[in-house]
């Protein structure tokens, strides 16, 4: 629905948070951070271009998606539901 575009730069746990998060670098400065949470750097990007989305907020956008999404691999294109952005998985950790 929205045309915000970004790249998934991080997938993993965040210190002090429960669950798996996707760190997305947005093309436009519509994010919430620079890839850091509570002074811990998870990926690098410009101010307001970083966004962390819970695993439940990610849906695959490529044709090989399955009903059990979000099963993703490096290189998959994903969509952040709540933030209305798209990106490509570049790192999992």
N, C-alpha and C positions, 0 to 999 in steps of 0.2 A: 504494500500500500504506500509506504513512504520510500523515498529514493535515497535515503542515507546509505552510504557504502563504506565498508571498512574491511580490515584484514584481521583475522584471529591471530594474535601474537603469543597467547599463553593459554594453556588449559591445565588446571590443577587446583590444589588447595591453597587457600590464603590464610596466613597467620591470624588466629583469633576468629575465624569464620568457619561455619560448618558446611561441608559439601564441596562439590567441584565447581569451579568458576572458569568462565571463558573471558580472557582479556582481549578486547577488540580495540584496534586503532582505527578510529573513524577518519574518513577523508575530510570531513568538515568539523569545525570546532563546536560540536554539539554534545561532547562527552562530559565526564565528571572529574577527570584527573589526567595525569601524564604517564600512566602505567604503574603508579605507586599507590599503595594503600597503607595508611598509618606509617609513613616514612620507609616502607619496604618496597623496593623497586622489583616489579615482576616482568616488565618489558619497558622499552623506551619509546616515547612519542612526545609530541608537543603538548603544551598545556591545553586542557579541555578537549583533547582528541582521544583520550583513553576512557574506556568503559568496561566494567566487569559485570558479567551477566551470569546468573546461576545456570547450571546445567539444564534445568527445566525450561529456561527461556531461550534455548537454542533449537532450531529446526534445520535440517539439511535442505539445501535448495537444489542440489544436483539430482539427475535422474536416477542414480543408483540408490537413492534413499530407501530405507525400509520402515516398516511400521513401528519398529522398536527404537526409532531415533531418540536421542542423539548419539548413535554410534558413528563416530567420525574417524577419519584417518588424515594424515598429513596430505594436503593438497585438496581436500574436500571443500566445497563452498558451503557456507552455513548462513543462517539468518537468525538474528536476535529478535525474538518476538516483541518483548517489552520495549526495547530501544528502537525497533523498526530499522535495523541496519543489516547489511550483508557483508560477508567477509570470507577469506580463504584461510584454512588452517595451515599454519607455518611451523608451529612448535607445540609439542605436548610434553608436560613434565609434572 
